[in-house]
Amino acid sequence: MVPFLIYPFLLFFVVNGFNRQDSLSIFISTFVLVIYFYFLENKLEIFKNRFSIFISYQFILRFFVLGSNPSLSDDIYRYLFDAQLLLNGFSPYGLTPNDWVIKHPEYVSELNDLVTNMNSPDYVSVYPLLLLAVFMMGSILNSVLHTTYLGIQIIFLIIDGVNLYLVRKFYPKESFRFYWVYFANPIVLIEGLSQLHPEILIVPWILIIIHTSQVWKQGISFLVLSQLKINTIIFILGFSKKWRKVLLPTFVVLTVFVLWKLTVFSNLQTQTNRGIGLFFHSFRFSGIVEPFFYFPLEMIGYGYLSGFFSLSIFASIILFLIFQTSFMTLPIEKRLFLIYFLFLMFSPVIHSWYWILFVVLGMCCYISMFLQTLVVFIAMLSYLNYVSESYFYLNWVISLIGFGIYGIKEIDYLRKTTTAGECKNTISKIHW
């Protein structure tokens, strides 16, 4: 039992001592947590069949990461700034933070620290209203508890408790090794609960979509997803053709765009030039396929278009897949997994918390522990990019090798599959 008692302390020291500007801190934290996470997965027989003890241990892990300062990214300052604007009756979508504080000098003392510390003071908000509502509730709870972050972390903990319940409910007969992939994953615990990234909020709706056959439940879940994070719109392509033919899903998609137009895209030109439009042609972070476009384009002075080209290829591949019977007859969790996996491959921006949804969907598809551990390693190692741009190549090569091996293996499975029935067995319980 002693090894399991050490793990929460390792998590505590990482979330409170991790320095994204220190390469030694990153290397040590990454290797220790990855190795320990993988090592403990082989020791789970100690819990035997006592799920109550196993789940209690998972909450102990979560309590050890609460109360930490979410200092590994600057996103929290933007979340809190947008939430404060809404609480004061202002829209976060019209002006950039720098422009807003100039126009409203009476709020400078209240919001200046948030604007100073955020990494996007010259960009308009790209976060949907429902997500900001969660941070509004967290901000209110913070004021009650007289804390800066704990109130929001408590809300995230409650939602993640729902995630644990749903995983157990939908997969009641799986082994503890199956649950371990999500329940004790360092990326989930650190990036989700400690650093307060919204993927934790997305998980329950993904699980509901996968495990319900009722169209209206899928429609509502997808609507909620779209108002938590904009890139979840890609999951609509994973629904069956039959699902897309009915009236309700069409209404849901139209509602999504109407809500976006009223909120995030209320000022379309500003959002394109100083908001989400930059994701396509300016932001670059840990992309895996995108560098293949960036390097030749940069030589001719058009490197800023690399994200647009990479995402265009992603869109073309997805459009090709949805017209393939072999793809559309896969179980929905495998379709969603492949779509999201391709997104992670081609996106020009891949932050470590983006991998949380890969972990969840990969768990649902019984992706091997080896690959799940590789994902944790790549995600945490990506913090080296904050230390020096030269470290990008190290992370890039590791990603290419790791996922290249996986991709070749999966393509081989698909190539050998000749019927729809056989296709359903791919991407499932692959052992390395």
N, C-alpha and C positions, 0 to 999 in steps of 0.2 A: 504493500500500500504506500510505502514511502515515496516511490517515484511519482505517484499521483499527487502527493502532498507538495512536491517541489514545483509542479507545473503552474499552479496559480501564482506562486511567488515569482517565477520567471516572467509571467505575463505582467505582474505588477511592476517589476523592475524595468521591463521594456517600455510600457506605456508612460512611465514616469521618468525614465532616464534616457530614452531613445533620442538621439540628436541627428536630425536629417542633414545637418551640415558637417557631420563627422563620419568619414568613411569607415573608421575602425568600429565605431558604435553600430553602424549599419551592418557591417560584415558579421560582427559577433552576435548581434541580435537575430539576424537572419539565420545563420547556421545553427545557433543553439535552439531557437524555436522550431525550425523546420525539422531538425533531427529528433527533437524531443516529441513533437507532435506525431511523427511517424513511428517512433519507438514505442510510445504509449499505446498506439493502436494494436500492437501485438501483445499487450498485457491486460486486455479488457476482461479476460476470463476471471479476474479477481472479483468482478461484480456478480459473476454467475448469472442468475436470472432475476436479480433483485433490481428491477427498474427504478423503484423509489429511491434507492441509494444512488444509482447512476444519475438520475435526473437531479437529485440534490447536489451532486458533485458539479453538474453543469452550471447550476445557479451560483455555487461557490466561485467558480471561474469568473462568472459575470460580475459578482460583487467586487472581485479584486481589481477589475478595470474601471469601475465606477469612481467618480470623483477626480479623475485625472484631467489634466489640462489638455484639450484637443489641439496640441501644438504641431502635429505632423503635417497639417495643411492649413491654408488660410481661409478655407471655405466657410468655417464657422462664423467668421466676422461678417461675411456677406449674408449668411442666413439670419444672423441676429439683427443686422442693419435693416434688411428688408422687413423682418418681423416687427421691428420698432416703428418703421414707417406705417405699416398697416395698423398697428395699435394706436397710432396717433392720427389715423384717418387719411393717410396719403398713399398714393400708388407708387410701388417701386419700379414701375415699368416706363415711366415717362422721362426721367432724368437720370444721368449718372450720379453716383454718390457725391463726387466732387462738385458737380453742378448744383446738386440738391442742397448741400450745406451752404453754398454761396447764396442761393436764393432764399434759404431759411436760416439766417444767422442765429435766430433765437434758440435753435436746437444744437448749435455747435458743441456746447459743453457736454451735452448728453450723448452725442453720436460721434464726436471727433476721434475718439480712440478706436472705434470700429472702422472708420474710414481710413485712418492711418495704417492700421494693421492688415487690412484686406488687400488682396492681389488684383482686384478688379474695380478700383475707384473710378476709372474712366470708361466703364462699360455699364450698360443698362442690365437689369436683372434678367436672367434666363430661367428662373425657377418658377414652376407652376404654383398657382394659388393654394392648392390643397397642401402641398409640401410646406409652404410658408405658414399655413394655418397651424401645422404641428409645432413649428418653432415659435409661433405666437403663444400657444398653450404652454410650451416649455418656458418661454420668457416670463409668463405670468407666474408659473410655479417657481421659477428662479427667484422672483421678487418676494414670494411668500417665504421661501427657505433662506433668503439672503445669500444666495450663491450665484455664481456666474454661469455654470454649465450643468450642475447636478440635476436641476429640474428637468432639463431636456433629456439627460441620460436616463432618468427614471422613466420617462415616457417611452424612450427607445427600449428600455429593459422590459417594460410591460408588453410592448408589441412583439419583441423577440420571444417572450414567454408564450405568446400566441403561436409564433412560428414553431417552437418546440412542440407545443400541443398538437398542431396540425400535422407535423411530420409523424408523430407517434400515431395519430388518428388514422392517417392515410396509409401508413406503413406499419401496422401493428405487429406483424410477425417477423420483422427484420431483426438481424443481430445487432448487438451494440456497436459492432464495427461499422455498420451502415450509418447509424446515428452519429457516430464519432466524427464523420466527415464534415458535418455542419455544426453539430453541437459544440465541439471543442476546437474548431478551426481558428487559428490565430488571426486570420484576415477578418473573419466575422467578428471576433471578440474585440480586436483592436480598431479596425477601420469602421466597423458598424457601431458598436456600443460605446467605445471610448472616444473615437474621433467624430462620431455623429454624422456619418454619411447616409444618405437616404435609401440605399439598397436594402437595408434592414426592413424598411417600411414596405418595400415592394414584394418581399418574399411571400407573405400570406396570400396575396392576390394571385401570384404565379401558381402557388399550390392549389388554390381553388379552381383556377382555369384548367389545370391539368386533370383534376379529379372530379369535375362535375360534367355531366352530360346535358345539363339544362342550359339552353342558349341564353336565357335572360341572365343567369348567374355569370356566365362567361362575359356577356356584354357589360354588365355592371362592373365586374372585376377589371376588364380592359379599360373602361372609362376611368376608374380610380387610378389604374397604373399610369395612364396618360397625364393625369393631373399631379402625379408625384415626380415623374421624370420624363422629359420629352422624348428621349431616345427609345422608350418602351413602345413607341408607335411601330417599331419594326416587328413586334410580336404579332401584329394583325396578319402578317403574311404567313404565320404558322397555323392559322385556323383552316379548317377544311373548306373545300369549295362549297360544300353544302351550307356551311355556316355563313359564307359570304353571300349566298343567294337569298337569304331570308331578310325580311323587312327590318327586324329589330337590330341586327348588327349594322345595317346601313345607317339606321337612325343614330346608333351609338357613335359611329365614325363621324357623322356630320356634327353631332353634339360636341365631340372632342375638338373639332376645328373651330366651332363657334366659341367654345370656352377659351381656346387659345387666342382667338382673335380679340376677345374681350379683355384678355389679361396680358399674357406674355407678348403677343404680337399686336397689341393695340396701336403701337407706333411702328409699323412695319419697316419703314426706311431706317429708323434709328436702330432697330433690332438687327437688321441686316448688316449695317455698317459698324455698329458698336455693341453688338451682342452676340447672338448665337451664330450669325453669319461668319464670324471669325473662326468658328470651329472648322469650317470647310477650307479656309485658305490662309490661316495665320498661326493657329495654335499647333504646337508639335510637342508630344511627350510620350515616349516609350512605344510609339507605333511599331508594328512588327513587319507589315508589308509596305507601308507608306514610304519608308526610306528608299525602296527600289525606284520610286517615282521621284523622290526629292533630289537625289544626287544628280541624275542626268538633267532634270529641269533647272537645278541650281546653276549648272554649268552654262546655261543659256539665259540666266537671269529671271527664270520663272519658278523658282523653288517654292514660292508661296502658294502655287496651285497644286502642290503635291497632294494635299488633303482632299481637294475636289476630285482629282483623278482617282485616288485610292477608293474614296467612298462611291464614286461612279461605278467602278469595277465591282464593288460589293453589291450595289443595287442590281447590276446586270446579272450577277451570279444568282442572287435570290430570285429575281424574276424568272430566270431559267429554271430554277429548282421547283417553283410552285406550279409549273406546267408539266412536271414529271410525275407520272403515276407512282413510281417507286418512292418518291419523296413524300407525296401527299398521303400515301397509305401507311407511312410510319406512324406510330403512336404520337400524340400531340407533344408529349414531353421531349421526344427525340427531335421533332421538327423545331421546337423552340430552342432546344440546345444547339442544334446545327446553325440556326439563324444567328443566335447570340455569339457562338464561337466564331463564325465568319465575321461578325461585326468587330469582335476583339482583334481579329487578324488584320482587318483593313482600316480600322479607325486610326486617325493620326494622333489621337489623344487616348491613352490608356493609363489611367491612374490605378493605384493598387486596389482601391475599393471597388472598381469595376468588376473585379474577379469574384465578388461575393455571389452574383447571380450565376456565374459559371459554376461555382461550388454547389449551389442549390440544384440547378438543372442537371449538372453532372451527377450528383447524388441520385436524383430521380431516374437517371439513365444508367445507374450502376457503373459509372466510369471508375476505373481502377484507382486505388489509393496512391499508387505511384504518380499518376498524372495529377491527382489532387494536391499531392505534396509538392510537385514541380510548380504548380500554380502559386502556392504559398511562397515558394522560394523566389520565383520571378517577380511576384507582386512586391515583396519586401525589398528585394534587391533594386527595384526601380527607384528607390529613394536616393541611390547614388547619383542620379541625374541632377539632384539639387546640389551635390558637392562639386561636380565637374561635368561638363558636357562630354568629355572624353569617356566617362563611364557609360555613356549611352551605348557605345559599341559593345561593351562587355555584356550588358543586359540584352542587347539585340541579338548577339551571337548565341547566347544561351537559349533565348526564346526560339530562335530559328531552328536550332538543333533539337531541342525538346519537342516542340510542336511539329517539327518536320518529321520526326520519327513517328509521332502519333498520327499525323495526317497520312503518311504512307501506309501505316497499318490499317487505318480506317478505310482508305480508298481501296485497299486490297480486299477488305471485307465486302465493300459495296460492289466491287468488280465481280466477285465470285457469286454474288446474289443474283438470281435470275427470276425469281417470282416475288410477288408482293408479300406473300407469307414469310419468305425467307428474309426479306428486307426488314421485317419487324424485329428480327433477332440481331440486327447490327447495332453498334454503339451500345451494347448491353453486356454487362458483366465481363468486360474484357480484362484478362489477367496478364500481367507483365512478368 
